[in-house]
Amino acid sequence: MKIAYYSETDSMYIDLSAKASAESREVSPGVVIDYATNGDIVGIDIDNASTKLDLKELVLKSIPVIRRLSLHDRGID
């Protein structure tokens, strides 16, 4: 998952999947959900994010951490 905030447009995109977006639906004013061809949600676009969200803090709870191995960890120098 990736979260990007664009201050120049005051928008936030939450990328939930590497799948391509095939359809988008505005579910409330300025909030668009992107769907894959199979119906899975792949992203959320939020316009005027600073008025809809508390952008001062991001709290992650019970998120499983998957450690990516560096080349050094793999024995490749």
Backbone as XML, in Angstrom:
<?xml version="1.0"?>
<chain id="A" units="angstrom">
  <residue number="1" name="MET">
    <atom name="N" x="0.853" y="-1.165" z="0.000"/>
    <atom name="CA" x="0.000" y="0.000" z="0.000"/>
    <atom name="C" x="0.900" y="1.229" z="0.000"/>
  </residue>
  <residue number="2" name="LYS">
    <atom name="N" x="0.486" y="2.227" z="-0.771"/>
    <atom name="CA" x="1.216" y="3.486" z="-0.835"/>
    <atom name="C" x="0.220" y="4.617" z="-0.615"/>
  </residue>
  <residue number="3" name="ILE">
    <atom name="N" x="0.655" y="5.614" z="0.141"/>
    <atom name="CA" x="-0.167" y="6.793" z="0.368"/>
    <atom name="C" x="0.630" y="7.997" z="-0.113"/>
  </residue>
  <residue number="4" name="ALA">
    <atom name="N" x="0.042" y="8.780" z="-1.011"/>
    <atom name="CA" x="0.721" y="9.969" z="-1.531"/>
    <atom name="C" x="-0.177" y="11.180" z="-1.346"/>
  </residue>
  <residue number="5" name="TYR">
    <atom name="N" x="0.409" y="12.256" z="-0.823"/>
    <atom name="CA" x="-0.316" y="13.515" z="-0.679"/>
    <atom name="C" x="0.312" y="14.527" z="-1.623"/>
  </residue>
  <residue number="6" name="TYR">
    <atom name="N" x="-0.511" y="15.225" z="-2.364"/>
    <atom name="CA" x="-0.060" y="16.213" z="-3.341"/>
    <atom name="C" x="-0.524" y="17.588" z="-2.873"/>
  </residue>
  <residue number="7" name="SER">
    <atom name="N" x="0.388" y="18.352" z="-2.263"/>
    <atom name="CA" x="0.026" y="19.645" z="-1.682"/>
    <atom name="C" x="-0.432" y="20.650" z="-2.732"/>
  </residue>
  <residue number="8" name="GLU">
    <atom name="N" x="0.114" y="20.559" z="-3.950"/>
    <atom name="CA" x="-0.262" y="21.524" z="-4.982"/>
    <atom name="C" x="-1.734" y="21.407" z="-5.387"/>
  </residue>
  <residue number="9" name="THR">
    <atom name="N" x="-2.328" y="20.230" z="-5.194"/>
    <atom name="CA" x="-3.753" y="20.035" z="-5.514"/>
    <atom name="C" x="-4.582" y="19.676" z="-4.280"/>
  </residue>
  <residue number="10" name="ASP">
    <atom name="N" x="-3.923" y="19.587" z="-3.117"/>
    <atom name="CA" x="-4.569" y="19.174" z="-1.866"/>
    <atom name="C" x="-5.353" y="17.885" z="-2.076"/>
  </residue>
  <residue number="11" name="SER">
    <atom name="N" x="-4.680" y="16.920" z="-2.687"/>
    <atom name="CA" x="-5.324" y="15.624" z="-2.915"/>
    <atom name="C" x="-4.444" y="14.508" z="-2.366"/>
  </residue>
  <residue number="12" name="MET">
    <atom name="N" x="-5.089" y="13.414" z="-2.036"/>
    <atom name="CA" x="-4.382" y="12.239" z="-1.530"/>
    <atom name="C" x="-4.827" y="11.033" z="-2.339"/>
  </residue>
  <residue number="13" name="TYR">
    <atom name="N" x="-3.847" y="10.178" z="-2.674"/>
    <atom name="CA" x="-4.180" y="8.928" z="-3.336"/>
    <atom name="C" x="-3.653" y="7.788" z="-2.483"/>
  </residue>
  <residue number="14" name="ILE">
    <atom name="N" x="-4.531" y="6.855" z="-2.183"/>
    <atom name="CA" x="-4.153" y="5.663" z="-1.428"/>
    <atom name="C" x="-4.177" y="4.509" z="-2.419"/>
  </residue>
  <residue number="15" name="ASP">
    <atom name="N" x="-2.999" y="4.015" z="-2.730"/>
    <atom name="CA" x="-2.825" y="2.939" z="-3.699"/>
    <atom name="C" x="-2.845" y="1.617" z="-2.929"/>
  </residue>
  <residue number="16" name="LEU">
    <atom name="N" x="-3.878" y="0.829" z="-3.130"/>
    <atom name="CA" x="-4.070" y="-0.400" z="-2.358"/>
    <atom name="C" x="-3.571" y="-1.653" z="-3.052"/>
  </residue>
  <residue number="17" name="SER">
    <atom name="N" x="-3.299" y="-1.552" z="-4.350"/>
    <atom name="CA" x="-2.951" y="-2.744" z="-5.111"/>
    <atom name="C" x="-2.131" y="-2.356" z="-6.334"/>
  </residue>
  <residue number="18" name="ALA">
    <atom name="N" x="-1.361" y="-3.310" z="-6.829"/>
    <atom name="CA" x="-0.606" y="-3.091" z="-8.069"/>
    <atom name="C" x="-1.487" y="-3.313" z="-9.301"/>
  </residue>
  <residue number="19" name="LYS">
    <atom name="N" x="-2.703" y="-3.805" z="-9.079"/>
    <atom name="CA" x="-3.622" y="-4.026" z="-10.205"/>
    <atom name="C" x="-4.015" y="-2.692" z="-10.831"/>
  </residue>
  <residue number="20" name="ALA">
    <atom name="N" x="-4.262" y="-2.713" z="-12.134"/>
    <atom name="CA" x="-4.676" y="-1.506" z="-12.846"/>
    <atom name="C" x="-6.126" y="-1.168" z="-12.531"/>
  </residue>
  <residue number="21" name="SER">
    <atom name="N" x="-6.417" y="0.126" z="-12.554"/>
    <atom name="CA" x="-7.785" y="0.585" z="-12.369"/>
    <atom name="C" x="-8.551" y="0.436" z="-13.674"/>
  </residue>
  <residue number="22" name="ALA">
    <atom name="N" x="-9.723" y="-0.189" z="-13.595"/>
    <atom name="CA" x="-10.553" y="-0.381" z="-14.784"/>
    <atom name="C" x="-11.820" y="0.461" z="-14.719"/>
  </residue>
  <residue number="23" name="GLU">
    <atom name="N" x="-12.189" y="0.878" z="-13.507"/>
    <atom name="CA" x="-13.413" y="1.652" z="-13.324"/>
    <atom name="C" x="-13.255" y="2.527" z="-12.092"/>
  </residue>
  <residue number="24" name="SER">
    <atom name="N" x="-13.857" y="3.694" z="-12.114"/>
    <atom name="CA" x="-13.825" y="4.616" z="-10.980"/>
    <atom name="C" x="-15.234" y="5.078" z="-10.673"/>
  </residue>
  <residue number="25" name="ARG">
    <atom name="N" x="-15.518" y="5.221" z="-9.379"/>
    <atom name="CA" x="-16.831" y="5.710" z="-8.955"/>
    <atom name="C" x="-16.656" y="6.746" z="-7.852"/>
  </residue>
  <residue number="26" name="GLU">
    <atom name="N" x="-17.337" y="7.881" z="-8.005"/>
    <atom name="CA" x="-17.335" y="8.879" z="-6.944"/>
    <atom name="C" x="-18.368" y="8.442" z="-5.909"/>
  </residue>
  <residue number="27" name="VAL">
    <atom name="N" x="-17.907" y="8.164" z="-4.688"/>
    <atom name="CA" x="-18.793" y="7.643" z="-3.650"/>
    <atom name="C" x="-19.319" y="8.733" z="-2.725"/>
  </residue>
  <residue number="28" name="SER">
    <atom name="N" x="-18.652" y="9.865" z="-2.707"/>
    <atom name="CA" x="-19.113" y="11.065" z="-2.027"/>
    <atom name="C" x="-18.373" y="12.229" z="-2.684"/>
  </residue>
  <residue number="29" name="PRO">
    <atom name="N" x="-18.806" y="13.454" z="-2.473"/>
    <atom name="CA" x="-18.161" y="14.571" z="-3.167"/>
    <atom name="C" x="-16.642" y="14.593" z="-2.948"/>
  </residue>
  <residue number="30" name="GLY">
    <atom name="N" x="-15.899" y="14.447" z="-4.040"/>
    <atom name="CA" x="-14.450" y="14.500" z="-3.979"/>
    <atom name="C" x="-13.762" y="13.223" z="-3.545"/>
  </residue>
  <residue number="31" name="VAL">
    <atom name="N" x="-14.495" y="12.139" z="-3.405"/>
    <atom name="CA" x="-13.895" y="10.853" z="-3.014"/>
    <atom name="C" x="-14.234" y="9.834" z="-4.100"/>
  </residue>
  <residue number="32" name="VAL">
    <atom name="N" x="-13.177" y="9.349" z="-4.753"/>
    <atom name="CA" x="-13.346" y="8.422" z="-5.874"/>
    <atom name="C" x="-12.669" y="7.104" z="-5.538"/>
  </residue>
  <residue number="33" name="ILE">
    <atom name="N" x="-13.389" y="6.013" z="-5.734"/>
    <atom name="CA" x="-12.850" y="4.669" z="-5.526"/>
    <atom name="C" x="-12.514" y="4.087" z="-6.903"/>
  </residue>
  <residue number="34" name="ASP">
    <atom name="N" x="-11.304" y="3.556" z="-7.036"/>
    <atom name="CA" x="-10.879" y="2.893" z="-8.266"/>
    <atom name="C" x="-10.992" y="1.383" z="-8.073"/>
  </residue>
  <residue number="35" name="TYR">
    <atom name="N" x="-11.530" y="0.721" z="-9.098"/>
    <atom name="CA" x="-11.744" y="-0.730" z="-9.046"/>
    <atom name="C" x="-10.985" y="-1.426" z="-10.170"/>
  </residue>
  <residue number="36" name="ALA">
    <atom name="N" x="-10.517" y="-2.650" z="-9.891"/>
    <atom name="CA" x="-9.913" y="-3.504" z="-10.908"/>
    <atom name="C" x="-11.028" y="-4.171" z="-11.707"/>
  </residue>
  <residue number="37" name="THR">
    <atom name="N" x="-10.665" y="-4.859" z="-12.773"/>
    <atom name="CA" x="-11.666" y="-5.519" z="-13.611"/>
    <atom name="C" x="-12.466" y="-6.561" z="-12.841"/>
  </residue>
  <residue number="38" name="ASN">
    <atom name="N" x="-11.880" y="-7.162" z="-11.802"/>
    <atom name="CA" x="-12.589" y="-8.181" z="-11.018"/>
    <atom name="C" x="-13.403" y="-7.585" z="-9.869"/>
  </residue>
  <residue number="39" name="GLY">
    <atom name="N" x="-13.432" y="-6.240" z="-9.759"/>
    <atom name="CA" x="-14.218" y="-5.591" z="-8.716"/>
    <atom name="C" x="-13.459" y="-5.248" z="-7.455"/>
  </residue>
  <residue number="40" name="ASP">
    <atom name="N" x="-12.208" y="-5.683" z="-7.341"/>
    <atom name="CA" x="-11.405" y="-5.340" z="-6.168"/>
    <atom name="C" x="-11.129" y="-3.843" z="-6.139"/>
  </residue>
  <residue number="41" name="ILE">
    <atom name="N" x="-11.116" y="-3.266" z="-4.948"/>
    <atom name="CA" x="-10.741" y="-1.860" z="-4.806"/>
    <atom name="C" x="-9.220" y="-1.776" z="-4.931"/>
  </residue>
  <residue number="42" name="VAL">
    <atom name="N" x="-8.750" y="-0.910" z="-5.825"/>
    <atom name="CA" x="-7.308" y="-0.768" z="-6.034"/>
    <atom name="C" x="-6.779" y="0.584" z="-5.566"/>
  </residue>
  <residue number="43" name="GLY">
    <atom name="N" x="-7.677" y="1.557" z="-5.364"/>
    <atom name="CA" x="-7.208" y="2.855" z="-4.919"/>
    <atom name="C" x="-8.334" y="3.766" z="-4.490"/>
  </residue>
  <residue number="44" name="ILE">
    <atom name="N" x="-7.955" y="4.789" z="-3.738"/>
    <atom name="CA" x="-8.907" y="5.791" z="-3.259"/>
    <atom name="C" x="-8.293" y="7.159" z="-3.503"/>
  </residue>
  <residue number="45" name="ASP">
    <atom name="N" x="-9.014" y="8.003" z="-4.207"/>
    <atom name="CA" x="-8.569" y="9.364" z="-4.509"/>
    <atom name="C" x="-9.427" y="10.336" z="-3.709"/>
  </residue>
  <residue number="46" name="ILE">
    <atom name="N" x="-8.779" y="11.226" z="-2.959"/>
    <atom name="CA" x="-9.501" y="12.160" z="-2.093"/>
    <atom name="C" x="-9.096" y="13.582" z="-2.450"/>
  </residue>
  <residue number="47" name="ASP">
    <atom name="N" x="-10.039" y="14.349" z="-3.005"/>
    <atom name="CA" x="-9.816" y="15.770" z="-3.291"/>
    <atom name="C" x="-10.069" y="16.584" z="-2.031"/>
  </residue>
  <residue number="48" name="ASN">
    <atom name="N" x="-9.409" y="17.746" z="-1.940"/>
    <atom name="CA" x="-9.531" y="18.610" z="-0.752"/>
    <atom name="C" x="-9.249" y="17.811" z="0.515"/>
  </residue>
  <residue number="49" name="ALA">
    <atom name="N" x="-8.180" y="17.053" z="0.466"/>
    <atom name="CA" x="-7.856" y="16.123" z="1.552"/>
    <atom name="C" x="-7.681" y="16.814" z="2.898"/>
  </residue>
  <residue number="50" name="SER">
    <atom name="N" x="-7.106" y="18.005" z="2.903"/>
    <atom name="CA" x="-6.857" y="18.679" z="4.186"/>
    <atom name="C" x="-8.144" y="19.086" z="4.894"/>
  </residue>
  <residue number="51" name="THR">
    <atom name="N" x="-9.254" y="19.162" z="4.165"/>
    <atom name="CA" x="-10.526" y="19.484" z="4.806"/>
    <atom name="C" x="-11.305" y="18.234" z="5.199"/>
  </residue>
  <residue number="52" name="LYS">
    <atom name="N" x="-10.897" y="17.074" z="4.669"/>
    <atom name="CA" x="-11.607" y="15.831" z="4.962"/>
    <atom name="C" x="-10.851" y="14.914" z="5.918"/>
  </residue>
  <residue number="53" name="LEU">
    <atom name="N" x="-9.544" y="15.108" z="6.011"/>
    <atom name="CA" x="-8.693" y="14.211" z="6.807"/>
    <atom name="C" x="-7.818" y="14.991" z="7.767"/>
  </residue>
  <residue number="54" name="ASP">
    <atom name="N" x="-7.395" y="14.331" z="8.834"/>
    <atom name="CA" x="-6.395" y="14.908" z="9.722"/>
    <atom name="C" x="-5.039" y="14.498" z="9.170"/>
  </residue>
  <residue number="55" name="LEU">
    <atom name="N" x="-4.389" y="15.416" z="8.469"/>
    <atom name="CA" x="-3.126" y="15.099" z="7.807"/>
    <atom name="C" x="-1.914" y="15.260" z="8.725"/>
  </residue>
  <residue number="56" name="LYS">
    <atom name="N" x="-2.144" y="15.636" z="9.970"/>
    <atom name="CA" x="-1.036" y="15.847" z="10.897"/>
    <atom name="C" x="-0.479" y="14.544" z="11.458"/>
  </residue>
  <residue number="57" name="GLU">
    <atom name="N" x="-1.273" y="13.475" z="11.382"/>
    <atom name="CA" x="-0.847" y="12.232" z="12.028"/>
    <atom name="C" x="-1.338" y="11.027" z="11.235"/>
  </residue>
  <residue number="58" name="LEU">
    <atom name="N" x="-0.465" y="10.049" z="11.115"/>
    <atom name="CA" x="-0.813" y="8.772" z="10.503"/>
    <atom name="C" x="-0.448" y="7.692" z="11.514"/>
  </residue>
  <residue number="59" name="VAL">
    <atom name="N" x="-1.431" y="6.936" z="11.942"/>
    <atom name="CA" x="-1.212" y="5.895" z="12.938"/>
    <atom name="C" x="-1.466" y="4.547" z="12.283"/>
  </residue>
  <residue number="60" name="LEU">
    <atom name="N" x="-0.503" y="3.668" z="12.367"/>
    <atom name="CA" x="-0.650" y="2.311" z="11.843"/>
    <atom name="C" x="-0.765" y="1.363" z="13.023"/>
  </residue>
  <residue number="61" name="LYS">
    <atom name="N" x="-1.787" y="0.514" z="12.998"/>
    <atom name="CA" x="-1.997" y="-0.434" z="14.085"/>
    <atom name="C" x="-2.072" y="-1.842" z="13.516"/>
  </residue>
  <residue number="62" name="SER">
    <atom name="N" x="-1.364" y="-2.733" z="14.141"/>
    <atom name="CA" x="-1.409" y="-4.156" z="13.803"/>
    <atom name="C" x="-1.177" y="-4.428" z="12.319"/>
  </residue>
  <residue number="63" name="ILE">
    <atom name="N" x="-0.236" y="-3.701" z="11.741"/>
    <atom name="CA" x="0.108" y="-3.910" z="10.342"/>
    <atom name="C" x="1.258" y="-4.913" z="10.291"/>
  </residue>
  <residue number="64" name="PRO">
    <atom name="N" x="1.071" y="-6.023" z="9.594"/>
    <atom name="CA" x="2.180" y="-6.975" z="9.505"/>
    <atom name="C" x="3.312" y="-6.373" z="8.681"/>
  </residue>
  <residue number="65" name="VAL">
    <atom name="N" x="4.513" y="-6.516" z="9.171"/>
    <atom name="CA" x="5.677" y="-5.969" z="8.481"/>
    <atom name="C" x="6.376" y="-7.095" z="7.744"/>
  </residue>
  <residue number="66" name="ILE">
    <atom name="N" x="6.549" y="-6.900" z="6.463"/>
    <atom name="CA" x="7.299" y="-7.855" z="5.651"/>
    <atom name="C" x="8.632" y="-7.206" z="5.342"/>
  </residue>
  <residue number="67" name="ARG">
    <atom name="N" x="9.692" y="-7.806" z="5.812"/>
    <atom name="CA" x="11.022" y="-7.242" z="5.647"/>
    <atom name="C" x="11.543" y="-7.560" z="4.265"/>
  </residue>
  <residue number="68" name="ARG">
    <atom name="N" x="11.957" y="-6.524" z="3.559"/>
    <atom name="CA" x="12.586" y="-6.726" z="2.259"/>
    <atom name="C" x="14.077" y="-6.878" z="2.474"/>
  </residue>
  <residue number="69" name="LEU">
    <atom name="N" x="14.640" y="-7.888" z="1.868"/>
    <atom name="CA" x="16.065" y="-8.122" z="2.008"/>
    <atom name="C" x="16.842" y="-7.256" z="1.036"/>
  </residue>
  <residue number="70" name="SER">
    <atom name="N" x="17.880" y="-6.625" z="1.562"/>
    <atom name="CA" x="18.761" y="-5.859" z="0.689"/>
    <atom name="C" x="19.696" y="-6.825" z="-0.025"/>
  </residue>
  <residue number="71" name="LEU">
    <atom name="N" x="20.415" y="-6.324" z="-1.006"/>
    <atom name="CA" x="21.402" y="-7.171" z="-1.697"/>
    <atom name="C" x="22.444" y="-7.680" z="-0.718"/>
  </residue>
  <residue number="72" name="HIS">
    <atom name="N" x="22.836" y="-6.836" z="0.251"/>
    <atom name="CA" x="23.815" y="-7.262" z="1.256"/>
    <atom name="C" x="23.270" y="-8.405" z="2.100"/>
  </residue>
  <residue number="73" name="ASP">
    <atom name="N" x="21.973" y="-8.324" z="2.497"/>
    <atom name="CA" x="21.352" y="-9.385" z="3.273"/>
    <atom name="C" x="21.329" y="-10.700" z="2.507"/>
  </residue>
  <residue number="74" name="ARG">
    <atom name="N" x="21.256" y="-10.608" z="1.191"/>
    <atom name="CA" x="21.208" y="-11.810" z="0.342"/>
    <atom name="C" x="22.611" y="-12.332" z="0.021"/>
  </residue>
  <residue number="75" name="GLY">
    <atom name="N" x="23.628" y="-11.657" z="0.546"/>
    <atom name="CA" x="24.989" y="-12.100" z="0.288"/>
    <atom name="C" x="25.549" y="-11.594" z="-1.024"/>
  </residue>
  <residue number="76" name="ILE">
    <atom name="N" x="24.915" y="-10.580" z="-1.583"/>
    <atom name="CA" x="25.385" y="-10.004" z="-2.847"/>
    <atom name="C" x="25.952" y="-8.627" z="-2.543"/>
  </residue>
  <residue number="77" name="ASP">
    <atom name="N" x="27.238" y="-8.475" z="-2.782"/>
    <atom name="CA" x="27.874" y="-7.160" z="-2.497"/>
    <atom name="C" x="28.343" y="-6.469" z="-3.718"/>
  </residue>
</chain>
